[in-house]
Amino acid sequence: MPFFIPPPIRLTKKCERCAQRYPWSAKQCVHCAHLSDTQLIELKQRIAAEAKSSRVLGLWFYVLAALLFVILLLIKV
């Protein structure tokens, strides 16, 4: 019988500059330490756009699941 070995816990810190999480062992944020202020603004905009698209995709999955549930209820009746 194989044993389940849980993945290692990775400690992270939240960057005050870009609000992303980065490894605790890193001295600086791996996402924004090398960026200028204008590049940082672009990074934040890209992160916000990705978050919005993820929310939209999640909403579509929720609607699809609800439709499938209704269809299954109608078939069962």
C-alpha positions in Angstrom: 0.0 0.0 0.0 1.6 3.3 -1.0 1.9 6.0 1.5 0.6 9.5 0.9 3.3 12.1 1.3 1.9 15.6 1.6 3.5 18.3 -0.5 5.9 20.5 1.4 4.5 23.7 3.0 5.9 26.7 1.2 6.2 29.8 3.4 5.5 33.0 1.5 5.4 36.7 2.2 3.1 39.3 0.6 4.9 42.1 -1.2 3.9 45.6 -0.1 4.7 47.0 -3.5 2.8 44.7 -5.9 0.6 42.6 -3.5 1.9 39.3 -4.9 3.2 36.5 -2.8 6.8 35.4 -3.0 9.0 32.8 -1.2 9.9 33.6 2.4 13.6 32.7 1.6 13.8 35.4 -1.1 15.3 38.7 0.0 13.2 40.7 -2.4 10.0 40.2 -4.3 10.6 38.1 -7.4 7.8 39.8 -9.3 8.5 43.5 -8.9 12.0 44.1 -7.4 13.5 44.7 -10.8 10.7 46.8 -12.2 10.5 50.5 -12.5 7.3 52.4 -11.4 5.8 52.4 -14.8 6.5 48.7 -15.3 5.0 48.1 -11.8 1.8 49.8 -12.9 1.6 47.6 -16.0 2.2 44.5 -13.9 -0.7 45.5 -11.6 -3.0 46.1 -14.5 -2.1 42.7 -16.0 -2.7 41.0 -12.7 -6.1 42.7 -12.4 -7.0 41.7 -16.0 -6.1 38.1 -15.3 -8.1 38.1 -12.1 -11.1 39.5 -13.9 -10.9 36.9 -16.7 -10.7 34.2 -14.0 -13.8 35.5 -12.3 -15.7 35.6 -15.7 -14.6 32.0 -16.4 -15.7 30.9 -13.0 -19.1 32.5 -13.6 -19.5 30.6 -16.8 -18.7 27.3 -15.1 -21.2 28.1 -12.4 -23.9 28.9 -15.0 -23.1 25.7 -16.9 -23.3 23.6 -13.7 -26.7 25.2 -12.9 -28.0 24.5 -16.4 -26.8 20.9 -16.2 -28.5 20.5 -12.8 -31.8 21.8 -14.1 -31.6 19.5 -17.2 -30.9 16.5 -15.0 -33.8 17.4 -12.8 -36.1 17.7 -15.8 -34.9 14.3 -17.2 -35.5 12.6 -13.9 -39.1 13.8 -13.7 
